[in-house]
Amino acid sequence: MTTATTTIVLLSTLTCPDCGTTKTETMPTDACQYFYECTSCDKLLKPKHGDCCVFCSYGSVPCPPIQEGRADNCCPS
């Protein structure tokens, strides 16, 4: 019996929509990150409508729960 394994990527590069600055950050595995302050222009990034976190909205890689296919129960409360 073969079990499929999914490799979860924990690094994602966030891109500020205002100034274009990019920064690679480690994503949390136990919670969604709702806010992120741009290190260049200080804009407070928030998830776009329909996204669970800033990584899903502005990151190069979606958050770990989305990568695991847990879109319905993405963010533990």
Sequence and secondary structure as in RCSB ss.txt:
>XXXX:A:sequence
MTTATTTIVLLSTLTCPDCGTTKTETMPTDACQYFYECTSCDKLLKPKHGDCCVFCSYGSVPCPPIQEGRADNCC
PS
>XXXX:A:secstr
          EEEEE TTT  EEEEE  SSS    EE TTT  EE   TT SSHHHHHBSS  HHHHTT STT S
  
